[in-house]
């Protein structure tokens, strides 16, 4: 028994009946669909997978993290007198 878990898309507008917050997304047979509970509009979604090269950009060494963090210079209170 297959049970599709549907989730509502907040703020999404149905392209057919223009009703807001009526669109749901669910997976079926490894594919993603969106369906409108108001008018019955159903469409397969083709999600673009992000390039894997971008993942390596997240990894920063400790030296790179320190280089981006500039030390805060404290102002000498006596200099304002
Ligand atoms: Zn609709």
PDB file of the backbone (N, CA, C, O) and the ligand in Angstrom, with CONECT records:
HET     ZN  A 101       1
ATOM      1  N   UNK A   1       0.850  -1.194   0.000  1.00  0.00           N
ATOM      2  CA  UNK A   1       0.000   0.000   0.000  1.00  0.00           C
ATOM      3  C   UNK A   1       0.886   1.244   0.000  1.00  0.00           C
ATOM      4  O   UNK A   1       1.632   1.485   0.949  1.00  0.00           O
ATOM      5  N   UNK A   2       0.799   2.016  -1.052  1.00  0.00           N
ATOM      6  CA  UNK A   2       1.627   3.196  -1.196  1.00  0.00           C
ATOM      7  C   UNK A   2       0.919   4.411  -0.637  1.00  0.00           C
ATOM      8  O   UNK A   2      -0.226   4.709  -0.978  1.00  0.00           O
ATOM      9  N   UNK A   3       1.629   5.096   0.224  1.00  0.00           N
ATOM     10  CA  UNK A   3       1.040   6.289   0.819  1.00  0.00           C
ATOM     11  C   UNK A   3       1.890   7.498   0.480  1.00  0.00           C
ATOM     12  O   UNK A   3       3.019   7.629   0.954  1.00  0.00           O
ATOM     13  N   UNK A   4       1.352   8.363  -0.326  1.00  0.00           N
ATOM     14  CA  UNK A   4       2.082   9.567  -0.723  1.00  0.00           C
ATOM     15  C   UNK A   4       1.890  10.649   0.316  1.00  0.00           C
ATOM     16  O   UNK A   4       0.771  10.977   0.710  1.00  0.00           O
ATOM     17  N   UNK A   5       3.011  11.194   0.747  1.00  0.00           N
ATOM     18  CA  UNK A   5       2.937  12.266   1.721  1.00  0.00           C
ATOM     19  C   UNK A   5       2.944  13.608   1.008  1.00  0.00           C
ATOM     20  O   UNK A   5       3.943  13.999   0.404  1.00  0.00           O
ATOM     21  N   UNK A   6       1.848  14.292   1.082  1.00  0.00           N
ATOM     22  CA  UNK A   6       1.731  15.569   0.390  1.00  0.00           C
ATOM     23  C   UNK A   6       2.010  16.720   1.341  1.00  0.00           C
ATOM     24  O   UNK A   6       1.568  16.738   2.490  1.00  0.00           O
ATOM     25  N   UNK A   7       2.752  17.668   0.825  1.00  0.00           N
ATOM     26  CA  UNK A   7       3.064  18.854   1.609  1.00  0.00           C
ATOM     27  C   UNK A   7       2.597  20.092   0.866  1.00  0.00           C
ATOM     28  O   UNK A   7       2.795  20.207  -0.344  1.00  0.00           O
ATOM     29  N   UNK A   8       1.991  20.998   1.571  1.00  0.00           N
ATOM     30  CA  UNK A   8       1.530  22.233   0.950  1.00  0.00           C
ATOM     31  C   UNK A   8       2.702  23.183   0.723  1.00  0.00           C
ATOM     32  O   UNK A   8       3.619  23.268   1.539  1.00  0.00           O
ATOM     33  N   UNK A   9       2.652  23.892  -0.396  1.00  0.00           N
ATOM     34  CA  UNK A   9       3.676  24.887  -0.688  1.00  0.00           C
ATOM     35  C   UNK A   9       3.143  26.241  -0.262  1.00  0.00           C
ATOM     36  O   UNK A   9       2.204  26.765  -0.862  1.00  0.00           O
ATOM     37  N   UNK A  10       3.739  26.803   0.766  1.00  0.00           N
ATOM     38  CA  UNK A  10       3.271  28.082   1.297  1.00  0.00           C
ATOM     39  C   UNK A  10       3.478  29.190   0.280  1.00  0.00           C
ATOM     40  O   UNK A  10       4.586  29.388  -0.218  1.00  0.00           O
ATOM     41  N   UNK A  11       2.414  29.908  -0.024  1.00  0.00           N
ATOM     42  CA  UNK A  11       2.521  31.053  -0.914  1.00  0.00           C
ATOM     43  C   UNK A  11       2.502  30.719  -2.388  1.00  0.00           C
ATOM     44  O   UNK A  11       2.581  31.615  -3.229  1.00  0.00           O
ATOM     45  N   UNK A  12       2.396  29.415  -2.722  1.00  0.00           N
ATOM     46  CA  UNK A  12       2.402  29.027  -4.127  1.00  0.00           C
ATOM     47  C   UNK A  12       1.023  29.247  -4.743  1.00  0.00           C
ATOM     48  O   UNK A  12      -0.005  29.032  -4.101  1.00  0.00           O
ATOM     49  N   UNK A  13       1.027  29.675  -5.982  1.00  0.00           N
ATOM     50  CA  UNK A  13      -0.226  29.950  -6.683  1.00  0.00           C
ATOM     51  C   UNK A  13      -0.414  28.912  -7.787  1.00  0.00           C
ATOM     52  O   UNK A  13       0.510  28.646  -8.555  1.00  0.00           O
ATOM     53  N   UNK A  14      -1.591  28.337  -7.865  1.00  0.00           N
ATOM     54  CA  UNK A  14      -1.884  27.347  -8.895  1.00  0.00           C
ATOM     55  C   UNK A  14      -1.918  28.017 -10.267  1.00  0.00           C
ATOM     56  O   UNK A  14      -2.607  29.024 -10.433  1.00  0.00           O
ATOM     57  N   UNK A  15      -1.197  27.490 -11.249  1.00  0.00           N
ATOM     58  CA  UNK A  15      -1.178  28.091 -12.595  1.00  0.00           C
ATOM     59  C   UNK A  15      -2.512  27.939 -13.324  1.00  0.00           C
ATOM     60  O   UNK A  15      -2.757  28.635 -14.309  1.00  0.00           O
ATOM     61  N   UNK A  16      -3.364  27.051 -12.860  1.00  0.00           N
ATOM     62  CA  UNK A  16      -4.636  26.841 -13.551  1.00  0.00           C
ATOM     63  C   UNK A  16      -5.767  27.662 -12.946  1.00  0.00           C
ATOM     64  O   UNK A  16      -6.460  28.393 -13.654  1.00  0.00           O
ATOM     65  N   UNK A  17      -5.952  27.538 -11.630  1.00  0.00           N
ATOM     66  CA  UNK A  17      -7.095  28.217 -11.009  1.00  0.00           C
ATOM     67  C   UNK A  17      -6.676  29.448 -10.208  1.00  0.00           C
ATOM     68  O   UNK A  17      -7.521  30.150  -9.652  1.00  0.00           O
ATOM     69  N   UNK A  18      -5.356  29.709 -10.150  1.00  0.00           N
ATOM     70  CA  UNK A  18      -4.836  30.896  -9.481  1.00  0.00           C
ATOM     71  C   UNK A  18      -5.168  30.958  -7.999  1.00  0.00           C
ATOM     72  O   UNK A  18      -5.152  32.033  -7.401  1.00  0.00           O
ATOM     73  N   UNK A  19      -5.470  29.810  -7.406  1.00  0.00           N
ATOM     74  CA  UNK A  19      -5.724  29.781  -5.964  1.00  0.00           C
ATOM     75  C   UNK A  19      -4.398  29.680  -5.218  1.00  0.00           C
ATOM     76  O   UNK A  19      -3.504  28.932  -5.612  1.00  0.00           O
ATOM     77  N   UNK A  20      -4.288  30.439  -4.146  1.00  0.00           N
ATOM     78  CA  UNK A  20      -3.052  30.416  -3.365  1.00  0.00           C
ATOM     79  C   UNK A  20      -3.137  29.389  -2.244  1.00  0.00           C
ATOM     80  O   UNK A  20      -4.205  29.133  -1.687  1.00  0.00           O
ATOM     81  N   UNK A  21      -1.966  28.800  -1.924  1.00  0.00           N
ATOM     82  CA  UNK A  21      -1.859  27.812  -0.841  1.00  0.00           C
ATOM     83  C   UNK A  21      -2.720  26.580  -1.087  1.00  0.00           C
ATOM     84  O   UNK A  21      -3.184  25.948  -0.138  1.00  0.00           O
ATOM     85  N   UNK A  22      -2.934  26.236  -2.350  1.00  0.00           N
ATOM     86  CA  UNK A  22      -3.689  25.034  -2.682  1.00  0.00           C
ATOM     87  C   UNK A  22      -2.786  23.977  -3.304  1.00  0.00           C
ATOM     88  O   UNK A  22      -3.193  22.830  -3.486  1.00  0.00           O
ATOM     89  N   UNK A  23      -1.565  24.370  -3.628  1.00  0.00           N
ATOM     90  CA  UNK A  23      -0.640  23.450  -4.279  1.00  0.00           C
ATOM     91  C   UNK A  23       0.065  22.567  -3.255  1.00  0.00           C
ATOM     92  O   UNK A  23       0.531  23.043  -2.220  1.00  0.00           O
ATOM     93  N   UNK A  24       0.134  21.295  -3.556  1.00  0.00           N
ATOM     94  CA  UNK A  24       0.866  20.361  -2.720  1.00  0.00           C
ATOM     95  C   UNK A  24       1.962  19.706  -3.553  1.00  0.00           C
ATOM     96  O   UNK A  24       1.853  19.609  -4.776  1.00  0.00           O
ATOM     97  N   UNK A  25       3.006  19.264  -2.887  1.00  0.00           N
ATOM     98  CA  UNK A  25       4.071  18.527  -3.562  1.00  0.00           C
ATOM     99  C   UNK A  25       4.166  17.140  -2.933  1.00  0.00           C
ATOM    100  O   UNK A  25       3.996  16.977  -1.724  1.00  0.00           O
ATOM    101  N   UNK A  26       4.436  16.161  -3.761  1.00  0.00           N
ATOM    102  CA  UNK A  26       4.588  14.806  -3.248  1.00  0.00           C
ATOM    103  C   UNK A  26       5.428  14.000  -4.224  1.00  0.00           C
ATOM    104  O   UNK A  26       5.542  14.336  -5.403  1.00  0.00           O
ATOM    105  N   UNK A  27       6.009  12.934  -3.707  1.00  0.00           N
ATOM    106  CA  UNK A  27       6.847  12.071  -4.524  1.00  0.00           C
ATOM    107  C   UNK A  27       6.085  10.791  -4.862  1.00  0.00           C
ATOM    108  O   UNK A  27       5.387  10.219  -4.025  1.00  0.00           O
ATOM    109  N   UNK A  28       6.240  10.365  -6.102  1.00  0.00           N
ATOM    110  CA  UNK A  28       5.578   9.151  -6.547  1.00  0.00           C
ATOM    111  C   UNK A  28       6.496   8.438  -7.526  1.00  0.00           C
ATOM    112  O   UNK A  28       6.876   8.998  -8.554  1.00  0.00           O
ATOM    113  N   UNK A  29       6.850   7.207  -7.205  1.00  0.00           N
ATOM    114  CA  UNK A  29       7.752   6.427  -8.059  1.00  0.00           C
ATOM    115  C   UNK A  29       9.070   7.145  -8.315  1.00  0.00           C
ATOM    116  O   UNK A  29       9.626   7.068  -9.410  1.00  0.00           O
ATOM    117  N   UNK A  30       9.568   7.846  -7.294  1.00  0.00           N
ATOM    118  CA  UNK A  30      10.841   8.536  -7.419  1.00  0.00           C
ATOM    119  C   UNK A  30      10.764   9.844  -8.167  1.00  0.00           C
ATOM    120  O   UNK A  30      11.785  10.489  -8.404  1.00  0.00           O
ATOM    121  N   UNK A  31       9.558  10.244  -8.545  1.00  0.00           N
ATOM    122  CA  UNK A  31       9.397  11.517  -9.240  1.00  0.00           C
ATOM    123  C   UNK A  31       8.648  12.490  -8.343  1.00  0.00           C
ATOM    124  O   UNK A  31       7.860  12.094  -7.485  1.00  0.00           O
ATOM    125  N   UNK A  32       8.908  13.753  -8.560  1.00  0.00           N
ATOM    126  CA  UNK A  32       8.251  14.781  -7.771  1.00  0.00           C
ATOM    127  C   UNK A  32       7.110  15.406  -8.562  1.00  0.00           C
ATOM    128  O   UNK A  32       7.269  15.794  -9.720  1.00  0.00           O
ATOM    129  N   UNK A  33       5.969  15.491  -7.914  1.00  0.00           N
ATOM    130  CA  UNK A  33       4.803  16.097  -8.555  1.00  0.00           C
ATOM    131  C   UNK A  33       4.274  17.222  -7.698  1.00  0.00           C
ATOM    132  O   UNK A  33       4.507  17.271  -6.490  1.00  0.00           O
ATOM    133  N   UNK A  34       3.555  18.129  -8.344  1.00  0.00           N
ATOM    134  CA  UNK A  34       2.794  19.120  -7.603  1.00  0.00           C
ATOM    135  C   UNK A  34       1.348  19.007  -8.054  1.00  0.00           C
ATOM    136  O   UNK A  34       1.051  18.805  -9.232  1.00  0.00           O
ATOM    137  N   UNK A  35       0.474  19.142  -7.093  1.00  0.00           N
ATOM    138  CA  UNK A  35      -0.939  18.964  -7.385  1.00  0.00           C
ATOM    139  C   UNK A  35      -1.760  20.005  -6.650  1.00  0.00           C
ATOM    140  O   UNK A  35      -1.479  20.330  -5.497  1.00  0.00           O
ATOM    141  N   UNK A  36      -2.769  20.523  -7.319  1.00  0.00           N
ATOM    142  CA  UNK A  36      -3.654  21.500  -6.720  1.00  0.00           C
ATOM    143  C   UNK A  36      -4.876  20.782  -6.142  1.00  0.00           C
ATOM    144  O   UNK A  36      -5.559  20.034  -6.842  1.00  0.00           O
ATOM    145  N   UNK A  37      -5.137  21.020  -4.865  1.00  0.00           N
ATOM    146  CA  UNK A  37      -6.266  20.352  -4.216  1.00  0.00           C
ATOM    147  C   UNK A  37      -7.578  21.058  -4.547  1.00  0.00           C
ATOM    148  O   UNK A  37      -8.658  20.553  -4.239  1.00  0.00           O
ATOM    149  N   UNK A  38      -7.476  22.219  -5.170  1.00  0.00           N
ATOM    150  CA  UNK A  38      -8.673  22.991  -5.484  1.00  0.00           C
ATOM    151  C   UNK A  38      -9.282  22.578  -6.828  1.00  0.00           C
ATOM    152  O   UNK A  38     -10.489  22.362  -6.933  1.00  0.00           O
ATOM    153  N   UNK A  39      -8.421  22.473  -7.860  1.00  0.00           N
ATOM    154  CA  UNK A  39      -8.955  22.194  -9.198  1.00  0.00           C
ATOM    155  C   UNK A  39      -8.451  20.871  -9.766  1.00  0.00           C
ATOM    156  O   UNK A  39      -8.894  20.447 -10.833  1.00  0.00           O
ATOM    157  N   UNK A  40      -7.518  20.210  -9.055  1.00  0.00           N
ATOM    158  CA  UNK A  40      -7.039  18.917  -9.523  1.00  0.00           C
ATOM    159  C   UNK A  40      -5.876  18.999 -10.487  1.00  0.00           C
ATOM    160  O   UNK A  40      -5.493  17.991 -11.081  1.00  0.00           O
ATOM    161  N   UNK A  41      -5.308  20.182 -10.653  1.00  0.00           N
ATOM    162  CA  UNK A  41      -4.145  20.365 -11.511  1.00  0.00           C
ATOM    163  C   UNK A  41      -2.980  19.532 -11.006  1.00  0.00           C
ATOM    164  O   UNK A  41      -2.642  19.576  -9.823  1.00  0.00           O
ATOM    165  N   UNK A  42      -2.368  18.776 -11.904  1.00  0.00           N
ATOM    166  CA  UNK A  42      -1.249  17.921 -11.505  1.00  0.00           C
ATOM    167  C   UNK A  42      -0.144  18.024 -12.540  1.00  0.00           C
ATOM    168  O   UNK A  42      -0.402  17.972 -13.742  1.00  0.00           O
ATOM    169  N   UNK A  43       1.092  18.170 -12.070  1.00  0.00           N
ATOM    170  CA  UNK A  43       2.213  18.364 -12.976  1.00  0.00           C
ATOM    171  C   UNK A  43       3.471  17.789 -12.362  1.00  0.00           C
ATOM    172  O   UNK A  43       3.712  17.926 -11.163  1.00  0.00           O
ATOM    173  N   UNK A  44       4.276  17.141 -13.200  1.00  0.00           N
ATOM    174  CA  UNK A  44       5.540  16.618 -12.703  1.00  0.00           C
ATOM    175  C   UNK A  44       6.556  17.738 -12.585  1.00  0.00           C
ATOM    176  O   UNK A  44       6.652  18.603 -13.455  1.00  0.00           O
ATOM    177  N   UNK A  45       7.305  17.710 -11.509  1.00  0.00           N
ATOM    178  CA  UNK A  45       8.318  18.731 -11.292  1.00  0.00           C
ATOM    179  C   UNK A  45       9.685  18.188 -11.678  1.00  0.00           C
ATOM    180  O   UNK A  45      10.050  17.072 -11.307  1.00  0.00           O
ATOM    181  N   UNK A  46      10.429  18.981 -12.420  1.00  0.00           N
ATOM    182  CA  UNK A  46      11.787  18.594 -12.794  1.00  0.00           C
ATOM    183  C   UNK A  46      12.765  19.465 -12.016  1.00  0.00           C
ATOM    184  O   UNK A  46      13.024  20.618 -12.360  1.00  0.00           O
ATOM    185  N   UNK A  47      13.289  18.874 -10.965  1.00  0.00           N
ATOM    186  CA  UNK A  47      14.198  19.629 -10.114  1.00  0.00           C
ATOM    187  C   UNK A  47      15.616  19.548 -10.654  1.00  0.00           C
ATOM    188  O   UNK A  47      16.107  18.477 -11.011  1.00  0.00           O
ATOM    189  N   UNK A  48      16.258  20.703 -10.703  1.00  0.00           N
ATOM    190  CA  UNK A  48      17.636  20.738 -11.171  1.00  0.00           C
ATOM    191  C   UNK A  48      18.577  20.481 -10.008  1.00  0.00           C
ATOM    192  O   UNK A  48      18.508  21.153  -8.979  1.00  0.00           O
ATOM    193  N   UNK A  49      19.434  19.530 -10.174  1.00  0.00           N
ATOM    194  CA  UNK A  49      20.406  19.225  -9.132  1.00  0.00           C
ATOM    195  C   UNK A  49      21.588  20.172  -9.213  1.00  0.00           C
ATOM    196  O   UNK A  49      22.084  20.475 -10.298  1.00  0.00           O
ATOM    197  N   UNK A  50      22.027  20.631  -8.068  1.00  0.00           N
ATOM    198  CA  UNK A  50      23.129  21.591  -8.029  1.00  0.00           C
ATOM    199  C   UNK A  50      24.439  20.904  -8.401  1.00  0.00           C
ATOM    200  O   UNK A  50      24.668  19.743  -8.064  1.00  0.00           O
ATOM    201  N   UNK A  51      25.292  21.647  -9.103  1.00  0.00           N
ATOM    202  CA  UNK A  51      26.609  21.097  -9.459  1.00  0.00           C
ATOM    203  C   UNK A  51      27.412  20.742  -8.215  1.00  0.00           C
ATOM    204  O   UNK A  51      27.373  21.454  -7.212  1.00  0.00           O
ATOM    205  N   UNK A  52      28.127  19.653  -8.294  1.00  0.00           N
ATOM    206  CA  UNK A  52      28.850  19.191  -7.116  1.00  0.00           C
ATOM    207  C   UNK A  52      30.092  20.017  -6.810  1.00  0.00           C
ATOM    208  O   UNK A  52      30.624  19.955  -5.701  1.00  0.00           O
ATOM    209  N   UNK A  53      30.559  20.793  -7.793  1.00  0.00           N
ATOM    210  CA  UNK A  53      31.764  21.587  -7.559  1.00  0.00           C
ATOM    211  C   UNK A  53      31.544  22.634  -6.476  1.00  0.00           C
ATOM    212  O   UNK A  53      32.487  23.039  -5.796  1.00  0.00           O
ATOM    213  N   UNK A  54      30.286  23.077  -6.314  1.00  0.00           N
ATOM    214  CA  UNK A  54      29.995  24.114  -5.347  1.00  0.00           C
ATOM    215  C   UNK A  54      30.194  23.646  -3.914  1.00  0.00           C
ATOM    216  O   UNK A  54      30.442  24.460  -3.025  1.00  0.00           O
ATOM    217  N   UNK A  55      30.087  22.348  -3.682  1.00  0.00           N
ATOM    218  CA  UNK A  55      30.184  21.837  -2.314  1.00  0.00           C
ATOM    219  C   UNK A  55      31.575  22.031  -1.735  1.00  0.00           C
ATOM    220  O   UNK A  55      31.733  22.204  -0.526  1.00  0.00           O
ATOM    221  N   UNK A  56      32.578  22.003  -2.596  1.00  0.00           N
ATOM    222  CA  UNK A  56      33.944  22.129  -2.101  1.00  0.00           C
ATOM    223  C   UNK A  56      34.245  23.546  -1.616  1.00  0.00           C
ATOM    224  O   UNK A  56      35.176  23.757  -0.839  1.00  0.00           O
ATOM    225  N   UNK A  57      33.448  24.520  -2.082  1.00  0.00           N
ATOM    226  CA  UNK A  57      33.671  25.898  -1.685  1.00  0.00           C
ATOM    227  C   UNK A  57      33.356  26.135  -0.217  1.00  0.00           C
ATOM    228  O   UNK A  57      33.842  27.093   0.383  1.00  0.00           O
ATOM    229  N   UNK A  58      32.542  25.259   0.357  1.00  0.00           N
ATOM    230  CA  UNK A  58      32.129  25.449   1.751  1.00  0.00           C
ATOM    231  C   UNK A  58      33.270  25.149   2.704  1.00  0.00           C
ATOM    232  O   UNK A  58      33.368  25.736   3.782  1.00  0.00           O
ATOM    233  N   UNK A  59      34.134  24.227   2.295  1.00  0.00           N
ATOM    234  CA  UNK A  59      35.218  23.812   3.176  1.00  0.00           C
ATOM    235  C   UNK A  59      36.341  24.848   3.211  1.00  0.00           C
ATOM    236  O   UNK A  59      37.070  25.027   2.234  1.00  0.00           O
ATOM    237  N   UNK A  60      36.466  25.522   4.344  1.00  0.00           N
ATOM    238  CA  UNK A  60      37.532  26.493   4.519  1.00  0.00           C
ATOM    239  C   UNK A  60      38.492  25.981   5.580  1.00  0.00           C
ATOM    240  O   UNK A  60      38.081  25.378   6.571  1.00  0.00           O
ATOM    241  N   UNK A  61      39.767  26.228   5.359  1.00  0.00           N
ATOM    242  CA  UNK A  61      40.744  25.862   6.371  1.00  0.00           C
ATOM    243  C   UNK A  61      40.698  26.872   7.508  1.00  0.00           C
ATOM    244  O   UNK A  61      40.108  27.943   7.364  1.00  0.00           O
ATOM    245  N   UNK A  62      41.311  26.543   8.628  1.00  0.00           N
ATOM    246  CA  UNK A  62      41.314  27.454   9.770  1.00  0.00           C
ATOM    247  C   UNK A  62      42.004  28.772   9.417  1.00  0.00           C
ATOM    248  O   UNK A  62      41.581  29.834   9.873  1.00  0.00           O
ATOM    249  N   UNK A  63      43.053  28.710   8.615  1.00  0.00           N
ATOM    250  CA  UNK A  63      43.762  29.927   8.238  1.00  0.00           C
ATOM    251  C   UNK A  63      42.891  30.846   7.405  1.00  0.00           C
ATOM    252  O   UNK A  63      42.936  32.066   7.562  1.00  0.00           O
ATOM    253  N   UNK A  64      42.091  30.256   6.511  1.00  0.00           N
ATOM    254  CA  UNK A  64      41.207  31.059   5.672  1.00  0.00           C
ATOM    255  C   UNK A  64      40.115  31.715   6.504  1.00  0.00           C
ATOM    256  O   UNK A  64      39.709  32.843   6.227  1.00  0.00           O
ATOM    257  N   UNK A  65      39.635  30.999   7.532  1.00  0.00           N
ATOM    258  CA  UNK A  65      38.612  31.574   8.397  1.00  0.00           C
ATOM    259  C   UNK A  65      39.167  32.760   9.173  1.00  0.00           C
ATOM    260  O   UNK A  65      38.496  33.780   9.328  1.00  0.00           O
ATOM    261  N   UNK A  66      40.418  32.618   9.668  1.00  0.00           N
ATOM    262  CA  UNK A  66      41.037  33.696  10.432  1.00  0.00           C
ATOM    263  C   UNK A  66      41.319  34.895   9.547  1.00  0.00           C
ATOM    264  O   UNK A  66      41.230  36.040   9.992  1.00  0.00           O
ATOM    265  N   UNK A  67      41.659  34.633   8.292  1.00  0.00           N
ATOM    266  CA  UNK A  67      41.985  35.719   7.375  1.00  0.00           C
ATOM    267  C   UNK A  67      40.757  36.568   7.085  1.00  0.00           C
ATOM    268  O   UNK A  67      40.870  37.774   6.865  1.00  0.00           O
ATOM    269  N   UNK A  68      39.556  35.928   7.082  1.00  0.00           N
ATOM    270  CA  UNK A  68      38.339  36.675   6.794  1.00  0.00           C
ATOM    271  C   UNK A  68      37.819  37.408   8.019  1.00  0.00           C
ATOM    272  O   UNK A  68      37.028  38.344   7.899  1.00  0.00           O
ATOM    273  N   UNK A  69      38.267  36.982   9.209  1.00  0.00           N
ATOM    274  CA  UNK A  69      37.818  37.628  10.434  1.00  0.00           C
ATOM    275  C   UNK A  69      38.833  38.671  10.878  1.00  0.00           C
ATOM    276  O   UNK A  69      39.920  38.344  11.354  1.00  0.00           O
ATOM    277  N   UNK A  70      38.458  39.921  10.712  1.00  0.00           N
ATOM    278  CA  UNK A  70      39.378  40.989  11.088  1.00  0.00           C
ATOM    279  C   UNK A  70      39.255  41.292  12.577  1.00  0.00           C
ATOM    280  O   UNK A  70      38.146  41.411  13.098  1.00  0.00           O
ATOM    281  N   UNK A  71      40.379  41.416  13.257  1.00  0.00           N
ATOM    282  CA  UNK A  71      40.343  41.693  14.697  1.00  0.00           C
ATOM    283  C   UNK A  71      39.757  43.067  14.976  1.00  0.00           C
ATOM    284  O   UNK A  71      40.020  44.032  14.257  1.00  0.00           O
ATOM    285  N   UNK A  72      38.955  43.137  16.038  1.00  0.00           N
ATOM    286  CA  UNK A  72      38.329  44.408  16.411  1.00  0.00           C
ATOM    287  C   UNK A  72      39.312  45.252  17.221  1.00  0.00           C
ATOM    288  O   UNK A  72      39.826  44.811  18.249  1.00  0.00           O
ATOM    289  N   UNK A  73      39.562  46.450  16.750  1.00  0.00           N
ATOM    290  CA  UNK A  73      40.487  47.341  17.457  1.00  0.00           C
ATOM    291  C   UNK A  73      39.720  48.168  18.482  1.00  0.00           C
ATOM    292  O   UNK A  73      38.770  48.876  18.144  1.00  0.00           O
ATOM    293  N   UNK A  74      40.140  48.069  19.719  1.00  0.00           N
ATOM    294  CA  UNK A  74      39.486  48.832  20.767  1.00  0.00           C
ATOM    295  C   UNK A  74      40.056  50.246  20.821  1.00  0.00           C
ATOM    296  O   UNK A  74      41.268  50.461  20.805  1.00  0.00           O
ATOM    297  N   UNK A  75      39.137  51.189  20.884  1.00  0.00           N
ATOM    298  CA  UNK A  75      39.574  52.574  20.926  1.00  0.00           C
ATOM    299  C   UNK A  75      40.009  52.936  22.342  1.00  0.00           C
ATOM    300  O   UNK A  75      39.305  52.650  23.311  1.00  0.00           O
ATOM    301  N   UNK A  76      41.141  53.549  22.447  1.00  0.00           N
ATOM    302  CA  UNK A  76      41.646  53.973  23.750  1.00  0.00           C
ATOM    303  C   UNK A  76      40.775  55.108  24.302  1.00  0.00           C
ATOM    304  O   UNK A  76      40.693  56.167  23.680  1.00  0.00           O
ATOM    305  N   UNK A  77      40.120  54.911  25.462  1.00  0.00           N
ATOM    306  CA  UNK A  77      39.205  55.940  26.016  1.00  0.00           C
ATOM    307  C   UNK A  77      39.914  57.243  26.320  1.00  0.00           C
ATOM    308  O   UNK A  77      39.280  58.298  26.339  1.00  0.00           O
ATOM    309  N   UNK A  78      41.220  57.195  26.560  1.00  0.00           N
ATOM    310  CA  UNK A  78      41.962  58.412  26.907  1.00  0.00           C
ATOM    311  C   UNK A  78      42.166  59.322  25.715  1.00  0.00           C
ATOM    312  O   UNK A  78      42.399  60.519  25.881  1.00  0.00           O
ATOM    313  N   UNK A  79      42.082  58.768  24.504  1.00  0.00           N
ATOM    314  CA  UNK A  79      42.364  59.566  23.312  1.00  0.00           C
ATOM    315  C   UNK A  79      41.270  60.588  23.024  1.00  0.00           C
ATOM    316  O   UNK A  79      41.501  61.530  22.266  1.00  0.00           O
ATOM    317  N   UNK A  80      40.084  60.424  23.610  1.00  0.00           N
ATOM    318  CA  UNK A  80      38.966  61.347  23.343  1.00  0.00           C
ATOM    319  C   UNK A  80      39.040  62.576  24.244  1.00  0.00           C
ATOM    320  O   UNK A  80      38.276  63.521  24.052  1.00  0.00           O
ATOM    321  N   UNK A  81      39.911  62.583  25.186  1.00  0.00           N
ATOM    322  CA  UNK A  81      39.996  63.730  26.107  1.00  0.00           C
ATOM    323  C   UNK A  81      40.742  64.901  25.499  1.00  0.00           C
ATOM    324  O   UNK A  81      40.898  65.937  26.146  1.00  0.00           O
TER     325      UNK A  81
HETATM  326 ZN    ZN A 101      -5.767  24.837  -9.006  1.00  0.00          ZN
END
